[in-house]
Every structure is written in structure tokens, then in C-alpha cells.
């Protein structure tokens, strides 16, 4: 143990990293639990986190006592209810931090700018700056929608490993919201592969007739995050026509890159 300036002591690990190892490991476990779909056994957590079983026992017991993890009837461990409040608050703050960048995107395009994340297999809108035009796209912040029929949803799925994206979609036909909705999971996987190559995705009236959306990933964000502009089909198509650095996608990519730098851990 080494003394600190205030007379307390800290471990060699704390002295070397500037952090508290037990706290780092607790968050490592929560991340591993989230990556497993929110449910896992102790042995599964040991395998995924690489931590020794005695350490996992101590940390999980503490997390259960605090309500951040709970044990179900089958003796598996799940994310606990106290995390809900933290997640909701973090989501609101994410929207606040992103607002200047969404406002910039709205001013550059004249159309509604949105920010969304993927949570529990659903798209959650966490930020929006609405167009000033009388005919505009409006989505309530906090609204949850399915990912397969929205631009932001497809941009979020495209950030996941292929097998994880398949698991989110499931094996069955996807529900249609309009005649343009892609309902075949295999066809959607093909679109996601294409989106990874070109760097953006399109929702062409797949969620709502007459509405077109262009969406792309926010690079560097701590969780899959997507930025989009949406509005009447004809107006969005007109934005896509100009070429060069002032065209729609490069403008969006520049804003998304700067936003990602702000959100990066």
C-alpha cells in the first residue's frame, strides 16, 4: 500500500492506473452481462469477462445487494432495476449534449434531425431538433420503434457484428408498416452489408408513407448511436442530388464525427 497526499492508502494497481480496480471490474461485469443479453450465469460471466470466479462472486454479491444485478429463479443473474433510472437519465443527457449538433444539421438541411440508440432490440430516440417548415417529420423523444423499418434502426444494426444483428432481428418475417417495409431478414442483412460499405442507410417510406430518412453511425460513441435527417420524400431526395463535399451525406458525416468525439469515453 502507498500513502496518498491526503494520508489515505491505495493499492499498487490504483497507483499505476489512477483508477480503482474493483470499480473497473464491477463495470466490466455489468458490460459483460449487457453483452450477453442481460442474463448470464456466473461461469458465463467468468468466460466472457476473463475474471477469476472468486472475484466475480464478490462483485456480483455486492451488485445484487445494491440492486444493480438480481438473481432469477433459475440462479442466473440479470441486470437489476436500479440501472433503469441511470439509463433514463443518461439518455436524456445524451440528447442534451447532442442538441447543438442536431441543430447544426437541421440548419444545414432544413429538415428534422434525430439521434437514436439501440436498447433491448428496439430503437430509442434520445434527441431531436425539428424542422421549421410547416410540413415536417416529428418523433417524440423517448419513443421506441422496431429497427428494421427505420433509417436510424438500420444504421444501428449495421454497427453490430453480423450474428448479433441477426439475433436482434430473429428468424421470422418482420412486420410490415408500409408496402415498402423490408420484411425478409435475409434481404435486410444484405442491406446492412451494403450500408457498412457506403457509410449510410436509407429509409424510403418504410416506416411511414411519404417520409424519407437518411441515417448514419456516430463514430466513437460509447454505444451504437445513429444520426439522421427525415422529412417529406421529395425534399429529402432533393437534398441528396448535389455532389461534392457540400452534399448531404458528407455534411452528416462531418457532424457525426464531431459529435462522436464529444461522446467518446
C-alpha positions in Angstrom: 0.0 0.0 0.0 1.3 3.5 -0.8 0.2 6.7 1.0 -1.6 9.5 -0.8 -1.4 13.2 -0.3 -4.5 13.2 2.0 -3.0 10.4 4.2 -5.1 7.6 2.8 -3.6 4.5 1.1 -4.1 2.9 -2.2 -3.1 -0.3 -3.9 -0.3 -0.7 -6.5 -3.0 -1.2 -9.2 -4.6 2.1 -8.2 -1.3 3.9 -8.1 -0.4 2.6 -11.6 -3.7 3.3 -13.4 -5.2 6.2 -11.4 -8.4 4.1 -11.0 -9.9 1.7 -8.6 -9.6 -1.8 -9.8 -12.6 -3.2 -8.1 -14.8 -0.5 -9.6 -13.4 -1.1 -13.1 -14.1 -4.8 -12.7 -17.7 -4.2 -11.5 -18.4 -2.2 -14.6 -16.6 -4.8 -16.7 -19.1 -7.4 -15.3 -22.1 -5.2 -16.0 -20.9 -4.7 -19.6 -20.4 -8.5 -19.9 -23.9 -9.0 -18.6 -25.3 -6.5 -21.0 -23.4 -8.1 -23.9 -25.0 -11.4 -23.1 -28.5 -10.0 -23.5 -28.8 -9.1 -19.8 -28.9 -12.6 -18.4 -25.9 -14.9 -17.6 -24.6 -17.5 -15.2 -21.5 -16.9 -13.1 -19.5 -19.3 -15.3 -20.6 -17.5 -18.4 -19.6 -14.1 -16.8 -16.2 -15.6 -15.9 -15.7 -16.8 -19.5 -16.8 -13.5 -21.1 -15.0 -11.2 -18.7 -11.9 -13.2 -18.1 -12.1 -12.5 -14.3 -11.5 -15.3 -11.8 -14.6 -16.9 -10.2 -13.8 -15.7 -6.6 -13.6 -12.1 -7.8 -16.9 -12.5 -9.7 -18.6 -14.0 -6.7 -17.6 -11.0 -4.5 -18.5 -8.3 -7.1 -21.8 -9.9 -8.1 -22.8 -10.3 -4.4 -22.2 -6.5 -3.9 -24.0 -5.6 -7.1 -27.0 -7.7 -6.0 -27.1 -6.1 -2.6 -27.1 -2.6 -4.3 -29.9 -3.6 -6.8 -27.8 -3.3 -9.9 -27.9 -7.0 -10.5 -30.5 -9.6 -9.5 -30.7 -13.4 -9.3 -33.6 -15.0 -11.0 -35.4 -18.3 -10.1 -33.0 -20.4 -12.2 -30.0 -18.9 -10.4 -28.9 -16.9 -13.4 -28.0 -13.2 -13.0 -29.8 -10.3 -14.7 -29.3 -6.6 -14.9 -31.1 -5.0 -12.0 -33.9 -2.4 -11.8 -31.7 0.3 -10.3 -29.9 0.6 -13.7 -33.2 1.8 -15.3 -33.0 5.2 -13.6 -29.3 5.6 -14.6 -30.1 4.7 -18.2 -33.0 7.0 -18.5 -31.0 9.9 -17.0 -28.0 9.1 -19.3 -30.3 9.0 -22.3 -31.7 12.5 -21.5 -28.2 13.9 -21.1 -27.1 12.3 -24.4 -29.8 14.2 -26.1 -28.8 17.4 -24.4 -25.1 17.0 -25.4 -26.1 16.3 -28.9 -28.6 19.1 -29.3 -26.1 21.7 -30.8 -25.0 19.2 -33.4 -28.6 18.3 -34.2 -29.4 22.0 -34.5 -26.5 22.4 -36.9 -27.7 19.5 -39.0 -31.2 20.9 -39.1 -30.0 24.4 -40.1 -27.8 22.8 -42.9 -30.6 20.8 -44.3 -33.8 22.5 -43.2 -35.2 19.1 -42.1 -35.7 17.4 -38.8 -32.5 15.9 -37.2 -32.7 12.9 -35.0 -30.4 10.9 -32.7 -31.2 7.3 -31.6 -29.6 4.4 -29.7 -30.3 0.7 -29.7 -31.7 -0.6 -26.4 -33.2 -4.1 -25.8 -33.5 -4.8 -29.5 -35.5 -1.5 -30.1 -34.6 1.9 -31.4 -34.9 4.6 -28.8 -35.0 8.3 -29.9 -32.9 10.3 -27.5 -32.6 13.6 -29.3 -34.4 15.7 -31.9 -34.4 19.2 -33.4 -37.4 19.7 -35.6 -37.6 21.4 -38.9 -39.0 24.9 -39.0 -41.2 24.0 -42.0 -44.9 23.5 -41.5 -44.8 20.1 -43.2 -42.2 18.2 -41.2 -41.3 14.9 -39.6 -41.9 14.6 -35.8 -40.9 11.8 -33.5 -41.3 12.1 -29.8 -38.0 11.8 -27.8 -38.2 8.5 -25.8 -40.3 6.8 -28.4 -39.3 3.2 -29.2 -39.7 1.6 -32.6 -38.5 -1.5 -34.4 -35.1 -1.2 -36.1 -35.8 -2.9 -39.4 -38.1 -0.2 -40.8 -36.3 3.0 -39.8 -33.2 4.7 -41.1 -31.7 5.1 -37.6 -32.6 1.5 -36.8 -30.8 0.1 -39.8 -27.8 2.4 -39.1 -27.7 1.0 -35.6 -27.9 -2.7 -36.8 -25.2 -2.1 -39.3 -22.8 -1.3 -36.4 -23.3 -4.7 -34.8 -21.5 -7.9 -35.7 -23.5 -9.8 -38.3 -24.6 -12.6 -35.9 -25.6 -10.1 -33.3 -27.7 -8.2 -35.8 -29.3 -11.5 -36.9 -30.2 -12.2 -33.3 -31.9 -8.8 -32.9 -34.0 -9.4 -36.0 -34.9 -13.0 -35.2 -35.6 -15.7 -37.8 -39.2 -14.9 -38.6 -40.6 -12.4 -41.2 -40.6 -8.9 -40.0 -43.8 -6.9 -39.6 -44.7 -4.5 -42.4 -45.6 -0.9 -41.6 -46.0 0.1 -45.3 -45.8 -1.7 -48.6 -42.1 -0.6 -48.8 -41.1 -2.2 -45.5 -38.4 -4.9 -45.9 -39.9 -8.0 -44.1 -37.3 -10.6 -45.2 -34.4 -10.8 -42.6 -32.0 -12.1 -45.3 -32.8 -9.1 -47.5 -32.3 -6.8 -44.6 -28.9 -8.4 -43.8 -27.9 -7.7 -47.4 -28.9 -4.0 -47.0 -26.9 -3.8 -43.8 -23.8 -5.2 -45.5 -24.3 -2.6 -48.3 -24.7 0.1 -45.6 -21.4 -0.8 -44.0 -19.7 -0.3 -47.3 -21.2 3.1 -48.3 -21.5 4.5 -44.8 -25.2 5.4 -44.6 -28.6 3.9 -45.0 -32.0 5.0 -46.4 -35.5 4.5 -45.1 -37.6 5.1 -48.2 -41.2 5.2 -46.9 -40.6 2.0 -44.9 -42.0 3.4 -41.6 -44.4 5.9 -43.0 -45.7 6.6 -46.5 -44.3 9.9 -47.9 -41.4 10.1 -45.4 -37.7 9.5 -46.4 -34.8 9.3 -44.0 -31.0 9.3 -44.4 -29.1 7.9 -41.4 -25.6 7.0 -40.4 -23.5 5.9 -37.5 -22.0 8.3 -34.9 -18.4 7.0 -34.8 -16.7 6.8 -31.4 -19.9 6.9 -29.3 -19.7 4.5 -26.3 -22.8 2.6 -27.5 -24.2 2.2 -31.1 -25.6 5.6 -31.9 -27.2 6.9 -35.1 -27.8 10.3 -36.6 -30.5 11.0 -39.2 -32.4 13.6 -41.2 -36.0 12.9 -42.1 -38.8 14.7 -44.0 -41.1 14.6 -47.0 -39.7 12.2 -49.6 -39.3 14.8 -52.4 -37.4 17.3 -50.2 -35.0 14.6 -48.9 -34.4 13.4 -52.4 -33.6 17.0 -53.4 -31.0 17.2 -50.7 -29.3 14.0 -52.0 -28.9 15.3 -55.5 -26.0 17.8 -55.1 -22.5 16.3 -55.4 -19.2 17.0 -53.6 -18.4 17.9 -50.0 -21.5 20.0 -49.6 -23.8 17.2 -50.4 -26.0 15.7 -47.7 -24.0 12.6 -46.6 -20.6 14.3 -46.3 -22.3 17.1 -44.2 -23.9 14.5 -42.0 -20.7 12.5 -41.6 -18.7 15.6 -40.6 -21.3 16.5 -37.9 -21.5 12.8 -36.7 -17.7 12.7 -36.4 -17.5 15.8 -34.2 -20.4 14.6 -32.1 -18.7 11.2 -31.7 -15.6 13.0 -30.4 -17.7 14.7 -27.7 -19.4 11.5 -26.7 -16.3 9.3 -26.7 -15.4 7.9 -23.3 
